[in-house]
Amino acid sequence: MTAARTATAQQKPARIGIIGGGIFGATAALMLGKHFDVTLFEQGDDILGGATYANQYRHHGGYHYPRSTETIREIKEAAPDFKRFYGSAISSEFPSYYCINAEGSRVTAEAFLKTCDRMGLPYVREYPDAEFLDASTVDLSVKTSEATYDYSRLKRLIRHRLKKERVTLKLKHEVTGARIGPQGEKVLTVLQSGRKKEYAFEYVINATYSQYNDFCRWLHFPLRRLEFRFKELVIVRIRTKPRVAVTIMDGPFATLVPIPGKRDLYTLGDVPLSIHKKTSRVRSASARNWKHPVSRWKEMFARCERWFPVLAKAQYVASMFIVLPIDVASNEADARPTECTYHGYGCWSILSGKIITSVTTAKKLLAEVRALEKKRATL
């Protein structure tokens, strides 16, 4: 490579387009933006919408996946990276209890404890206050120090950092197509205020989650076999102290988790009632394209009160609806790995598992882009 070309390359960092302003897209933008010219496209009017928002905000410790040691291992390995990058957004306001239902659980109390011991997940055998759990309904209750992340704090932190890095944030910009140009450039077609415009990049990262296969279809990459779940999470107000999180494992049960930084507010998830619809017959899905059904909060209260007596005095506040794509191959063991796939041609797609893995995934992307840039510099 000539000295002139080297100087030009140093003056003009590689252009990277990232599609999707959720936690995975935004984190990749922050990390890559320290070294490259990054543009982050988000079709909504703000970052961290979609699945990052419609969430129970667990900073996972691994307890939620007793049938998938792969997911537990990935969570444990990713935790230090997330803490270093987003530590100020992690909240430890309350303890988190995991319980094994007395009937119908896919994992026994003995098997759950063995998994915790084998994977080094600390716990204390203890029950929460009786208003939060009817002990007669479960075979086991363990108290853990599993934390949550404060969504509002995390959003403020990322907004602030995006302004500092070499990241161009384009809100209300919907990527509607992609192609590879004659010089190998990746050209994205973007819709904004009814007008279409094209942007060219050396590299593109697809972090859209529910629209994963759209990107693959545009560029003729292999599609994934995905099951799309239209899910409702209910927000309830419970005026009681202390606050605790309680999750009934592992099957058609329920979970009640306080919202960090939001006094008296909890999220309630009911496995069979939260899922309004499942389908694998669509290539991609977005919550805005699925008709919002009538909330099932009354049915959830009635069904979940058997475990959580405190719901008798809970007040319904709102519902969050989200479309979640689940890889069919990982569904049987309830595995939720994060997969960052390199398609070739300078293109990646992220199928995210847990938010805690977002920083580790961004580090992987940075290393791979750097390796490709090093190879490109020698051509």
Secondary structure, DSSP 4 states (H G I P E B T S, - for coil): --HHHHHHHHHSPPEEEEE--SHHHHHHHHHHTTTSEEEEEESSSSSS-HHHHSS--EE--STT-TT-HHHHHHHHHHHHHHHHHHGGGEE-SS-EEEEEESSS-SS-HHHHHHHHHHHT---EE----TTT--GGGEEEEEEE--EEE-HHHHHHHHHHHHHHTTEEEEET-EEEEEEE-TTS-EEEEEEETTEEEEEEESEEEE--STTHHHHHHHTTPPPP-EEEEEEEEEEEE---SS--EEEEESSS-EEEEEPTTSTTEEEEEEHHHHEEEEESSSS---GGGS------HHHHHHHHTTT-GGGGG-EEEEEEEEEEEEEGGGTTTT----EEEEEETTEEEEE---GGGHHHHHHHHHHHHHHHHHHHHT-
